[in-house]
């Protein structure tokens, strides 16, 4: 049953942006949040002050603050798995368990002499660390090379190990349970690759493999030195694990431990902002509430994430995981089917690349896609010179960061119908000083908390992922059919396409 | 006004897949198309034979065949720009203009001694060639290195040129008009980069730069030898240009000319299938009609493209461009606003990576996302050994390709609500023999024609992109404000965030 506040929100009309900006010269100021590190402008969302007030009342009604505090207190809010959701503790310098693991990683990083780091992991053990590695590549230690192998497709292994010298290579096997099918398959292949070249001695594995896992026995059985296993805890969910050893080990090796600490500081800064700032000035809260406004009240169920920053090229894929795995849920915490829409589809590419691709639909399609623009005052690489007549590469990039939200919001009339832009298409803009390990960590935490806000308000569990299980179960059956065919080539499965695959030829 | 057929389709009910498969043992066979190179199974779409019949009637009513023939005949079907849409001619071995350019490219490829190829282009001058390069990387000529610079963000230039020796490097500047802002900015920076290292002699530019363009004067003004300019024609749209010189020059250098020819053969094979096959057995037609069924009659406006193939990692981004730029349109060919939904949002990642990310929402979210699975009988890299007990990497990958569509279609009940899968979520599966230049070209043509089918039926112009113009116009204004600030640092723009950017600091 919708509450009174929900019903009031259903009656709220989206504003007309052209009119709203014309009537209120202060709109850009009123609908923005300015903090030391982030300038968040949501004045081009289709909201009035009343809408924001009602959204904050909705948050109060759903006890958002209480739920945030419970998360920070380490309460077991992941009820289906009876676990805490405590990734904020990973960034809390006062946590002794965390400090111990970080000290061990720091020591390992300082001792390491191997220069080719290959991280084998998938999903949560991959997308967050890869986002951070790309965001911070300009800060990498000279001569260090970091690659990620995620896909079980042999192409990923073959192409990522091409040209690597085994004697200079360190594999990091990242799997909470040390049973993830793709990761263990790649890990076994990595072991063979290493042994073929450096021999079968157990010392080879001890020297060239480390693990990030919670499964000590399995790591030891693989042959990895227990001293080279870095733990995390059951209160760290996969997609929230980038600031645990999952990210710490590869990123400390690649960027240096001090840079990894900066990532933690940035995430911790946003954690504290999230915990301590009143709703109306709280960036993850307001951005999450605006998503709810767009999804549940305006029916806009897809969101575009558009960083004007090539080094953020992997942020959309990581955000896609955090949002869609967390909030793609059909039942509430009590197990009842939800009667509203939950998680949105998130997609995106860095600007300006996306402008030459899918922006056509965003400007002139029949669907409305709310957009998030992210930009920086300073570039990581200063390329080109500023003069009275010329702009730098970064300035050229930023002309687009500033132009696109206005084009979406205000549109343009034209005598020719195909040149008309309807406008009133919502977006938010986030401006930061510079992309550094600190701000990369901050953006990571923003992504995490924004998704959590929505789950708290919808009353769903954003922290489990049972939706991935059925595919695994059915996969086991297919694997059995393939093995039956290995044993008996005349074996015929009850699936025409699988039959073609086993026969090795397309049907006539 | 909806036609009778449209109204009949509105009354059609989506099938229940569990029931439909139980009642009809032949369903997998009936709802599939088998050709020499492609096995397309759409039995898990929510259709009956009647639905398919009505969709084909709709296609007849909208004169789909006539429109396809007009496209192949080179008629000026891009009416807003008064141009033909004739990319199929690029693959037609009987076209003399095309053959001449290809001969010139072949000659250039054979003479080239430079091993670092850097293609500078954006949007249509980038995404198609990059998709093909990644798909065919295993076929690359030994020692050849191909990189793409698209983004105007200096990070893209700096990182892609890092470590390259200028004396071994060839820049290919790809821009139809030779005025694309990002491309020309990167081209100028490339020129400086080269001249700083090899000197200012015009010979340096002549040796290390070639162009793919239609603008002879501008190419010459840049300093490129007219002999090293490769043309295409106004009847080749950007997003349909991968099989023109736009793709031919970088890909022939990277893969060898013979492999590029294979790409053309594959695209041509699909072109002929598209032109000559009756609708009911025509894969681009049926896949386009199924998209219409999902978008317009079931309301599923987002589609996931899920290649179980790491080498197809760039196919989703290319498809996103082809679909969303072509069909994100608000007005029909006569300029009247459409009264139905047009182009869908397309996103995707290779399997199995996506399974550990956004598949949660696809299985258990409140939105239904139709999925396209693509798989191959043989891998590009055979990794791992098959035994009675073990599967190869490719077999492990393919267990997922076969398991996921069934998990989506049939779901699973469970006493625990969060472990329930509703099922009845539609997908199609496409199986091919192996990913080669031929099949990569074939998939490219499938992508192009599938989008065109939808546009033909909706009666929109899929071949213009006026939706990208307004952002460019507003960008010019922002650039002027930045230049004003260069000239007078006290200049204050009428935009708070832009003011912060120009001041170089976040507001207090």
Interface residues (C-beta under 8 A of the other chain):
Chain A: X28 X29 X32 X34 X36 X37 X38 X39 X41 X80 X122 X123 X124 X126 X127 X137 X138 X150 X151 X152 X153 X154 X155 X156 X157 X158 X159 X181 X182 X185 X189 X238 X301 X302 X308 X309 X310 X311 X317 X320 X321 X324 X325 X326 X327 X328 X329 X330 X331 X335 X336 X337 X338 X340 X341 X342 X343 X345 X347 X349 X350 X351 X352 X353 X355 X356 X357 X358 X359 X360 X361 X362 X363 X364 X365 X366 X367 X369 X375 X377 X378 X379 X380 X381 X382 X383 X384 X386 X387 X388 X389 X391 X392 X393 X394 X395 X396 X397 X398 X399 X400 X402 X403 X404 X406 X407 X411 X412 X416 X417 X418 X419 X420 X421 X422 X429 X431 X432 X433 X461 X464 X465 X466 X467 X468 X469 X470 X471 X472 X474 X475 X476 X477 X478 X479 X482 X483 X486 X487 X495 X496 X497 X498 X500 X501 X504 X505 X506 X507 X508
Chain B: X28 X29 X32 X34 X36 X37 X38 X39 X41 X80 X122 X123 X124 X126 X127 X137 X138 X150 X151 X152 X153 X154 X155 X156 X157 X158 X159 X181 X182 X185 X189 X238 X301 X302 X308 X309 X310 X311 X317 X320 X321 X324 X325 X326 X327 X328 X329 X330 X331 X335 X336 X337 X338 X340 X341 X342 X343 X345 X347 X349 X350 X351 X352 X353 X355 X356 X357 X358 X359 X360 X361 X362 X363 X364 X365 X366 X367 X369 X375 X377 X378 X379 X380 X381 X382 X383 X384 X386 X387 X388 X389 X391 X392 X393 X394 X395 X396 X397 X398 X399 X400 X402 X403 X404 X406 X407 X411 X412 X416 X417 X418 X419 X420 X421 X422 X429 X431 X432 X433 X461 X464 X465 X466 X467 X468 X469 X470 X471 X472 X474 X475 X476 X477 X478 X479 X482 X483 X486 X487 X495 X496 X497 X498 X500 X501 X504 X505 X506 X507 X508
